[in-house]
Amino acid sequence: MFADTCHASGVTRIQSRGNIPSPWQGSSRLILSACTANGESFESENHGYFTQALLEASSDATLADKIPTDGKLTVSELKAYLEYQVEKLSNGNQRPLLYDPGEASRVVFFEF
């Protein structure tokens, strides 16, 4: 699930990295949120920074396909790209979060 809204990680009640409430522990849900539960989600002219970075990575996966560069964009690589790009676009004012209770970070988001 992708959530691009202010207080986005509030959808899971996750306050920060590593602070996972018990209803979500052990689940197979993968959630990428635009910001923390207390954070703001900032916007450019057309999209929120999170959506903008997600669209960039989706249209040109070579931007995020880094470790290894293999023509497969994993959730982990997408997460790293979103964190870097959103923090850059927002001048460090917005920090995306990933909730991954298991092995989902190795899942291939798409191949190109």
NORGIFEN-V802014 format. One record per residue. N is the residue number from 1. RES is the residue in three letters. SS is DSSP state (hx for helix, st for strand, lp for the rest). D_FIRST is the distance of its C-alpha to the first C-alpha in whole Angstrom. Layout:
BEGIN
n = {N	N}
res = {RES	RES}
ss = {SS	SS}
d_first = {D_FIRST	D_FIRST}
END
This chain:
BEGIN
n = {1	2	3	4	5	6	7	8	9	10	11	12	13	14	15	16	17	18	19	20	21	22	23	24	25	26	27	28	29	30	31	32	33	34	35	36	37	38	39	40	41	42	43	44	45	46	47	48	49	50	51	52	53	54	55	56	57	58	59	60	61	62	63	64	65	66	67	68	69	70	71	72	73	74	75	76	77	78	79	80	81	82	83	84	85	86	87	88	89	90	91	92	93	94	95	96	97	98	99	100	101	102	103	104	105	106	107	108	109	110	111	112}
res = {MET	PHE	ALA	ASP	THR	CYS	HIS	ALA	SER	GLY	VAL	THR	ARG	ILE	GLN	SER	ARG	GLY	ASN	ILE	PRO	SER	PRO	TRP	GLN	GLY	SER	SER	ARG	LEU	ILE	LEU	SER	ALA	CYS	THR	ALA	ASN	GLY	GLU	SER	PHE	GLU	SER	GLU	ASN	HIS	GLY	TYR	PHE	THR	GLN	ALA	LEU	LEU	GLU	ALA	SER	SER	ASP	ALA	THR	LEU	ALA	ASP	LYS	ILE	PRO	THR	ASP	GLY	LYS	LEU	THR	VAL	SER	GLU	LEU	LYS	ALA	TYR	LEU	GLU	TYR	GLN	VAL	GLU	LYS	LEU	SER	ASN	GLY	ASN	GLN	ARG	PRO	LEU	LEU	TYR	ASP	PRO	GLY	GLU	ALA	SER	ARG	VAL	VAL	PHE	PHE	GLU	PHE}
ss = {lp	st	st	lp	lp	lp	lp	hx	hx	hx	hx	lp	lp	lp	lp	lp	lp	lp	lp	lp	lp	hx	hx	hx	lp	lp	lp	lp	lp	st	st	st	st	lp	lp	lp	lp	lp	lp	lp	lp	lp	st	lp	lp	lp	lp	st	hx	hx	hx	hx	hx	hx	hx	hx	hx	hx	hx	lp	hx	hx	hx	lp	lp	lp	lp	lp	lp	lp	lp	st	st	st	hx	hx	hx	hx	hx	hx	hx	hx	hx	hx	hx	hx	hx	hx	hx	lp	lp	lp	lp	lp	lp	lp	st	st	st	st	lp	lp	lp	hx	hx	hx	lp	st	st	st	st	lp}
d_first = {0	4	7	10	13	15	15	11	11	13	10	11	14	14	17	17	17	18	18	16	17	19	16	14	16	16	13	11	8	6	5	6	8	11	14	15	16	19	18	18	16	19	20	22	24	21	17	16	17	13	13	16	15	12	15	18	16	15	19	21	19	22	21	19	20	23	23	24	25	24	23	20	17	15	12	14	16	13	13	16	17	14	16	19	19	17	20	23	22	22	25	23	22	19	17	13	12	10	10	11	13	15	15	12	13	16	14	15	12	15	19	21}
END
